[in-house]
């Protein structure tokens, strides 16, 4: 039938689109321009394939199910992630829609189950085209030859640009296909054959000629050289230490639930903050960073999906390696496994696993279930598939809309369009109430607008009402962010920051501020910035004893921060503990570069402090990087008070699981 032939042609087009467009597609103007575009593409392709399946069922009156040796492990992987979402994920919606884990895995495996295994050469040609486009983009961006692009696309004209949004992902992607082509060409050379075969070798399967493989090899090699050179010379990344990642992941074994099911997809950051070793604070890059991914993809899967997830992924990789050894893809699969051990998880890594499974899966005779005697069941199944697709797209469109509105709000902020920023962030939250990033951005917007109103010398009644409304919105969204995932330390820190903004204006703001910072510290006990922030809050309240105590704890966690010593000096000075005040200022000088304004400022203040002493102890100076020192401030008296709803206090939930 012509309809079936047309559907088959459409399936081939979708297969080509998967392998060609996924590595290239991105949506400028979105908050997550690369990840959102790629997962939306996969969702769209999977939806169309499902509808094609529904049409096949109606026309042919039968259900056809394809299988392979990878099915058990793939099924276990999906089950492992779903169990992790259901049992341990605090924010289950975020875990399901996360474009780098849950939604990505489901979409990829759905496509894998629906596409024909007979079109491997088409998949390779699509991948070759994607590699070629990626190479051209790398060259043009490296030499800044795309200056004609509009301002909204100017980021493309920068060194290191690639269509994954991460140059390491581009290197892993290119490296896999380079290794694959090398494997195939080497085998052809050993056999002294005119053709290299794409495996598995099956009588009815077309073969990949040396021309295709040579093109993949040459383009892959050029792209790898350019991207590696850019990575090492211009970007110079500092990877999170593998030993620390291992130590964090092992913490999941402390109880049976997290050992089996992990901490939940999109929840690595929660375990990181609870379990990171003290050595992390010595890093100038990671001591106060939000690390959301393990250094190792395999460790990341183990951490988020537990033993069930890592066993499933291990079985997939093991089956790939066993098959590849006999199908001339051993080097490519070995490179894939090695990348999983030493590099972070990414969309590119999951996509390459999907690619490897597709290229190595056998073309077995599918199982067929005849429905000619059950017409109504065939129609019911097709209708159920269509309803499932439409329902899924309805909900996921809201996720995409939220990401779009948030991205547009960032553009509006760059153009100082305050009203648009506010309205777009409201739309982002309305579209997807589970979007933590949108809530965090809206919190900061409300505080900034409230602060601008507070600076007015003669605020009107309308200004006062707007001020109260903005504060209430900031509190509501900060509380909601905590409720979405109480294990996230940064959510508690944002809530504490909002309450701290209200010190002197709201009766219970002091106790709310302290309580929220304490919850943040419970979720991230080795973060010196939180201890310093609580110390600053106590300083503002005039409680210099507690302020100095928390400043000292911050210093004990990170002893090379000049500003911590500087604030400690002033807290001690306010207590009239001049000896410790002088010692703290002298310590400050050890971490401020000589000759800078900060150094001169502290040196002058030290002279004044020493006048309060009969004698002081001198210390040698140590020359380090300059930084801006900020003197703590007390809360000014006489500030206008505002009334807040009774439910403005911090949520009564624990930050630890």
Secondary structure as UniProt FT lines:
FT   HELIX           2..21
FT   TURN            22..24
FT   TURN            28..29
FT   TURN            31..32
FT   HELIX           33..60
FT   STRAND          62..65
FT   TURN            69..70
FT   HELIX           71..87
FT   HELIX           92..97
FT   TURN            99..101
FT   HELIX           102..114
FT   TURN            117..118
FT   HELIX           120..142
FT   TURN            143..144
FT   TURN            147..148
FT   HELIX           151..157
FT   TURN            159..160
FT   TURN            163..164
FT   HELIX           167..191
FT   TURN            203..204
FT   HELIX           210..230
FT   HELIX           231..235
FT   HELIX           242..250
FT   HELIX           251..254
FT   HELIX           256..261
FT   TURN            265..266
FT   HELIX           268..275
FT   HELIX           278..282
FT   TURN            284..288
FT   HELIX           297..326
FT   TURN            327..328
FT   HELIX           330..342
FT   HELIX           347..360
FT   STRAND          367..370
FT   TURN            372..373
FT   HELIX           375..414
FT   TURN            415..416
FT   HELIX           418..431
FT   TURN            433..434
FT   HELIX           436..454
FT   HELIX           461..484
FT   TURN            486..487
FT   HELIX           489..501
FT   TURN            502..505
FT   TURN            507..508
FT   HELIX           509..523
FT   TURN            525..526
FT   HELIX           528..540
FT   TURN            541..542
FT   HELIX           544..557
FT   TURN            559..560
FT   HELIX           562..574
FT   TURN            575..576
FT   HELIX           578..590
FT   TURN            594..595
FT   HELIX           597..610
FT   TURN            611..612
FT   TURN            637..638
FT   HELIX           646..648
//
